[in-house]
């Protein structure tokens, strides 16, 4: 079975190569599982998920994140492991992956495993190796920690189903936002092959939930759900197109997460965009994550955040602030009367603080000091809310005025009647451009926008 797996390299050398090859897979997906240790094995999964640490660029590094192999029969133009690249190739054995996982766990380096792979020989052969690895880890090593595994598009459904009963989360990378982009940059892959295992996981999860509810016990299939990943910036799709694809995936396949990965040029290829002087589009990736959060938890739709006339997110303001500034007719909101969903649309009010407001106001009217204690970010919210019919201080409900203040990192706001003083927050305190330039760019008053 392992005839193509190299044995001349040490496990440490393989780890260096295959952990580096896996760094472009986003893996912050370790929540939603409640499997306690039974006392006979090692590790457990609590409902709150495993502990995370983050690298400087914001990516999750709390799992042992590796490829089973960096060999691949496909020649995707954006991938460092494409078949035409001249890179050192190697593969783990199932036993080696188990050894690494158990030893890293014992040393408290990790709390779980993220296992992806190139496609070696064919999809079935690769999926069978991944299954063999998880089977050994669960049933021989008695590992009960978190496991996220990639499903291989085109693999036999039986193998994907068997692997799903051993994993906590399974993902199938959609790779690029549209079928046309996939044809241009990954001609060996098809949207049909990618969506087929997604549908399988969705249907098998539904069937398994019913079986478990009837039996009250039994193995669970992909209990933490499925996710996917899109590369952002390798192709010319707008944020509006990308967000609509994500919304469709959530609606049609019940995905837990869509991950957005800023395009990093690792190959010289004429079909790929030129290397950016400012590096990968990480800020664009960040804005898409913020918008994705609004879709999943704040009851927004993609069509509310963007449209064909305004297809991309604002560089300087988060999507929720931008929406509020374009819909000032809905503000100010009276926090003592507004319903939960309307509170969620106020910049500076999140899910927890909105819930606290709804519960607390049953006991009496709230004021701004109460909101501050509940976690409301008044530096943003004060322009959009009233307490007992009054704003925090005299301010204009004007788009230009509010935008200037939200962008201004130095201006201090007037003192309110409660004695609190506020300074406007921005993610760009260390940016070299001035507030005037930023405001002109945001409002479209520069470069003839």
C-alpha positions in Angstrom: 0.0 0.0 0.0 2.8 2.4 0.8 4.9 1.7 -2.2 5.3 5.4 -3.2 6.2 6.6 0.2 9.8 7.6 0.7 11.7 6.0 3.6 15.2 7.5 3.2 14.3 10.8 4.9 14.1 11.1 8.7 10.8 11.9 10.2 12.2 15.3 11.3 13.2 16.1 7.7 9.8 15.2 6.5 8.2 17.3 9.2 10.2 20.4 8.1 9.1 19.9 4.5 5.5 18.9 5.0 4.6 21.4 7.7 6.0 24.2 5.5 4.1 23.0 2.5 0.8 23.1 4.6 1.2 26.8 5.7 -1.2 28.0 3.0 -4.1 26.0 4.3 -6.2 27.9 6.9 -7.0 25.8 9.9 -8.6 27.8 12.6 -11.6 25.5 12.8 -11.5 23.7 16.1 -14.8 24.4 17.8 -18.2 22.7 18.0 -17.2 19.3 19.4 -18.1 17.8 22.7 -16.3 14.5 23.1 -14.9 13.8 26.6 -12.0 11.5 27.3 -13.1 8.1 28.6 -10.1 7.6 30.8 -8.5 4.9 28.6 -7.2 7.1 25.8 -5.3 10.4 25.4 -6.8 13.8 24.9 -10.4 15.1 24.6 -12.5 17.7 22.9 -14.4 20.2 24.9 -17.4 22.1 23.6 -15.5 25.4 23.7 -12.9 24.1 21.3 -9.2 23.8 21.6 -6.8 26.5 22.6 -5.5 28.7 19.8 -2.4 30.7 19.3 -1.8 33.0 16.3 1.1 33.9 14.2 2.0 37.5 13.4 -0.1 37.4 10.2 -3.1 36.3 12.1 -3.2 32.6 11.1 -4.0 29.9 13.6 -1.1 27.7 14.6 -2.5 25.7 17.4 -2.9 22.5 15.5 -0.2 20.2 14.2 -0.8 21.3 10.6 0.9 19.1 8.0 0.4 17.6 4.6 0.5 13.8 4.4 2.4 14.3 1.1 3.5 17.2 -1.1 3.5 14.9 -4.1 0.6 15.8 -6.4 -0.7 14.7 -9.8 -2.4 18.1 -10.4 -0.7 21.2 -11.8 -2.7 24.1 -10.3 -0.9 27.3 -11.3 -1.1 28.9 -7.9 0.1 26.0 -5.8 3.7 25.5 -4.6 3.2 21.7 -4.7 2.0 21.7 -8.4 3.3 18.7 -10.3 5.6 20.8 -12.6 7.4 22.5 -9.7 10.9 21.4 -8.9 10.6 20.9 -5.2 11.8 18.2 -2.8 9.0 15.6 -2.6 8.3 13.4 0.4 5.5 11.7 2.2 4.7 10.5 5.7 3.5 7.0 6.6 0.4 6.7 8.7 2.6 5.5 11.6 4.8 8.6 11.3 1.8 11.0 11.5 0.5 9.1 14.6 3.9 9.3 16.2 4.2 13.1 15.6 0.7 13.8 16.8 1.1 11.8 20.0 4.5 13.1 20.9 3.5 16.7 20.2 0.4 16.3 22.3 2.3 14.7 25.2 4.6 17.8 25.2 1.6 20.1 25.2 2.7 21.6 21.9 -0.7 21.0 20.3 -4.2 20.1 21.1 -5.1 18.5 17.8 -4.2 17.6 14.2 -4.9 19.3 10.9 -4.2 16.8 8.1 -4.2 17.8 4.4 -2.5 16.2 1.4 -1.5 16.5 -2.1 -3.0 14.0 -4.5 -0.6 11.1 -5.0 -1.3 8.5 -7.6 -5.1 9.1 -7.6 -7.8 10.5 -5.3 -8.8 7.1 -4.0 -5.3 6.1 -3.1 -4.7 9.3 -1.2 -8.0 9.2 0.6 -7.3 5.6 1.7 -4.0 6.8 3.2 -5.7 9.5 5.1 -8.3 7.0 6.4 -5.6 4.6 7.5 -3.9 7.4 9.4 -7.0 8.4 11.3 -8.0 4.8 12.0 -4.6 4.1 13.5 -4.7 7.4 15.5 -8.2 6.7 16.9 -8.2 3.0 17.4 -4.5 2.0 18.1 -3.1 5.2 19.7 -6.4 6.0 21.4 -6.2 9.6 20.5 -9.4 11.5 21.4 -8.3 15.0 20.6 -9.5 17.2 17.7 -8.8 16.1 14.1 -9.5 18.2 11.0 -9.0 16.3 7.8 -9.3 17.3 4.1 -11.6 15.3 1.9 -10.1 14.6 -1.5 -12.4 15.6 -4.4 -13.0 12.7 -6.8 -12.4 10.0 -4.1 -14.8 7.2 -3.5 -17.7 8.2 -1.4 -17.3 5.1 0.8 -13.8 6.2 1.8 -14.9 9.8 2.6 -17.8 8.4 4.7 -15.5 6.1 6.6 -13.0 8.9 7.3 -15.8 11.2 8.4 -16.6 8.9 11.3 -13.1 9.3 12.6 -12.7 13.1 12.1 -14.2 16.1 14.0 -14.2 18.4 11.0 -13.8 17.8 7.3 -13.2 20.3 4.6 -13.1 20.4 0.8 -11.3 23.4 -0.6 -13.4 25.2 -3.3 -10.0 26.8 -4.2 -11.3 29.7 -6.3 -14.6 31.7 -6.3 -15.9 30.8 -9.8 -15.8 27.9 -12.1 -14.2 30.0 -14.8 -11.3 30.9 -12.5 -10.9 27.2 -11.7 -10.7 26.4 -15.4 -8.0 29.0 -15.9 -5.8 28.2 -12.9 -6.6 24.6 -12.0 -7.8 22.9 -15.2 -7.5 19.4 -13.7 -10.1 20.2 -11.1 -13.8 20.7 -11.6 -16.5 22.4 -9.5 -18.6 19.3 -9.8 -15.9 17.1 -8.2 -15.4 19.7 -5.4 -19.1 20.1 -4.5 -19.9 16.4 -4.6 -18.1 15.6 -1.3 -19.5 18.7 0.3 -23.0 17.4 -0.5 -22.1 14.0 0.8 -20.9 15.3 4.1 -24.0 17.5 4.4 -26.4 14.6 3.8 -24.4 12.1 5.9 -24.4 14.5 8.8 -28.2 14.8 8.6 -28.6 11.1 8.5 -26.2 10.6 11.3 -28.0 13.2 13.5 -31.2 11.3 13.1 -29.6 7.9 13.9 -27.9 9.3 17.0 -31.2 10.9 18.2 -33.0 7.5 17.8 -30.2 5.4 19.4 -29.2 8.1 21.9 -25.6 6.9 21.3 -23.2 5.8 18.6 -20.4 7.2 16.4 -20.9 10.7 15.1 -20.1 11.8 11.6 -18.0 15.0 11.2 -19.6 16.4 14.5 -17.9 19.8 14.1 -19.2 20.3 10.5 -17.4 21.1 7.3 -15.6 24.1 6.0 -13.9 25.3 2.8 -11.3 27.8 1.7 -11.1 30.3 -1.2 -8.0 32.0 -2.5 -8.5 35.8 -2.7 -6.7 37.9 -5.2 -5.4 35.3 -7.6 -8.4 36.0 -10.0 -10.3 39.2 -10.7 -13.6 38.5 -8.8 -14.9 41.4 -6.8 -15.7 41.2 -3.0 -19.4 41.2 -4.0 -18.9 38.0 -6.1 -16.9 36.3 -3.4 -19.4 37.1 -0.7 -22.3 35.8 -2.8 -20.4 32.6 -3.3 -19.8 32.3 0.4 -23.5 33.0 1.2 -24.6 30.4 -1.3 -22.3 27.8 0.3 -23.7 28.5 3.8 -27.2 28.3 2.5 -26.9 25.2 0.3 -24.3 23.1 2.1 -24.7 24.2 5.8 -21.0 25.0 6.0 -19.6 26.1 9.4 -16.9 28.3 8.0 -15.7 29.7 4.7 -12.1 30.7 5.0 -10.5 33.4 2.8 -6.8 33.0 2.0 -4.9 36.1 0.6 -3.1 35.1 -2.5 0.6 34.6 -2.0 2.6 34.3 -5.3 4.8 31.3 -5.0 5.1 30.5 -8.7 6.2 32.5 -11.8 3.1 32.1 -14.0 1.8 34.5 -16.7 -1.8 33.6 -15.7 -1.3 34.9 -12.1 -1.3 38.5 -11.0 2.0 40.3 -10.7 3.7 40.4 -7.3 2.2 43.3 -5.2 4.6 45.8 -3.8 2.6 45.9 -0.6 2.5 42.1 -0.2 -0.5 39.8 -0.1 -3.9 41.4 0.1 -4.3 40.8 3.9 -6.5 43.8 4.5 -8.9 42.7 1.9 -8.9 39.2 3.5 -9.6 40.9 6.8 -12.6 42.8 5.4 -14.0 39.6 4.0 -13.8 37.9 7.3 -15.6 40.8 9.0 -18.3 40.6 6.3 -18.5 36.8 6.7 -19.1 37.3 10.4 -22.0 39.6 9.6 -23.5 37.0 7.4 -23.2 34.2 10.0 -24.1 36.0 13.2 -25.6 39.4 12.5 -28.4 38.4 10.0 -27.0 40.4 7.1 -27.2 39.3 3.5 -24.5 39.9 0.9 -26.8 42.1 -1.1 -27.1 44.5 1.9 -23.3 45.0 2.2 -22.3 45.3 -1.4 -23.9 45.6 -4.9 -22.8 45.8 -8.5 -22.3 49.6 -8.2 -20.2 49.2 -5.1 -18.6 45.8 -5.5 -15.7 46.0 -3.1 -15.3 46.7 0.6 -14.0 50.0 2.0 -10.3 49.9 2.9 -10.6 52.3 5.8 -13.9 51.3 7.5 -15.3 47.9 8.5 -18.3 46.6 6.6 -20.8 47.2 9.4 -19.8 50.9 9.8 -20.0 51.3 6.0 -23.6 49.9 6.0 -24.7 52.1 8.9 -23.3 55.2 7.1 -25.2 54.4 4.0 -28.4 53.8 6.0 -28.5 56.8 8.4 -32.3 56.9 7.9 -32.5 54.0 10.3 -30.7 55.8 13.0 -30.4 56.8 15.8 -31.6 53.6 17.5 -33.2 53.9 21.0 -31.4 51.1 22.9 -34.2 50.8 25.4 -36.8 49.9 22.7 -35.0 48.5 19.6 -35.3 44.8 19.0 -32.3 42.4 19.1 -31.7 42.3 15.3 -31.7 46.1 15.0 -29.3 46.4 17.9 -26.9 44.0 16.1 -26.8 46.5 13.2 -25.4 49.3 15.4 -21.6 49.7 15.0 -20.0 49.0 18.3 -22.7 46.6 19.5 -21.9 42.9 19.2 -23.9 39.7 19.8 -23.1 39.5 23.5 -23.6 43.2 24.3 -26.9 43.1 22.3 -28.1 40.2 24.4 -27.1 41.9 27.6 -29.0 45.1 26.6 -32.2 43.1 25.9 -32.0 41.3 29.2 -30.9 44.3 31.4 -33.5 46.8 30.1 -36.3 44.6 31.5 -35.2 45.8 34.9 -35.1 49.5 34.1 -33.9 52.1 31.6 -30.3 52.0 30.5 -27.9 54.9 30.2 -24.5 55.2 28.5 -22.6 54.1 31.6 -24.6 50.9 31.6 -23.8 50.3 27.9 -20.1 50.8 28.6 -20.2 48.2 31.4 -21.9 45.8 29.0 -19.1 46.0 26.5 -20.6 48.4 23.9 -17.8 50.2 22.0 -19.2 53.7 22.6 -16.5 55.3 20.4 -18.4 53.9 17.4 -21.9 53.4 18.8 -22.4 56.9 20.1 -23.2 58.3 16.6 -26.0 55.8 16.1 -27.8 55.4 19.4 -29.9 57.2 22.0 -30.5 56.4 25.7 -33.9 57.5 27.0 -34.3 59.7 23.9 -31.0 61.5 24.3 -27.7 61.1 22.4 -24.5 60.9 24.4 -23.6 64.5 23.4 -24.7 66.9 20.6 -23.6 65.4 17.3 -24.7 65.5 13.7 -26.3 62.6 12.0 -24.3 63.3 8.8 -22.3 60.8 6.8 -19.3 63.1 6.2 -19.2 64.2 9.8 -19.3 60.7 11.2 -16.8 59.4 8.7 -14.3 62.1 9.6 -14.6 61.3 13.3 -14.4 57.5 12.8 -11.2 58.0 10.8 -9.6 60.6 13.0 -7.2 58.9 15.4 -6.2 62.0 17.3 -9.3 64.1 17.8 -10.8 64.0 21.3 -14.6 64.1 21.5 -16.4 66.6 23.8 -17.0 65.5 27.3 -20.5 64.1 27.9 -22.8 64.8 30.8 -21.6 61.7 32.5 -18.0 62.9 32.5 -16.7 60.2 30.1 -14.2 61.4 27.4 -13.6 59.4 24.2 -11.0 59.2 21.4 -11.9 57.7 18.1 -10.5 54.3 17.5 -8.9 53.1 14.2 -7.1 50.1 13.1 -4.7 52.4 11.3 -3.0 54.3 14.1 0.4 53.6 12.6 -0.5 54.3 9.0 1.5 57.0 7.2 -1.4 58.7 5.4 -3.2 61.6 7.0 -6.8 61.7 8.1 -7.7 64.2 5.4 -6.3 61.8 2.7 -8.1 58.9 4.2 -11.4 60.7 4.4 -11.1 61.9 0.8 -10.4 58.3 -0.4 -13.4 56.9 1.6 -15.8 59.6 0.4 -14.8 59.3 -3.2 -13.5 62.9 -3.3 -10.1 61.9 -4.5 -8.8 60.6 -7.9 -12.1 61.5 -9.5 -14.1 58.7 -7.9 
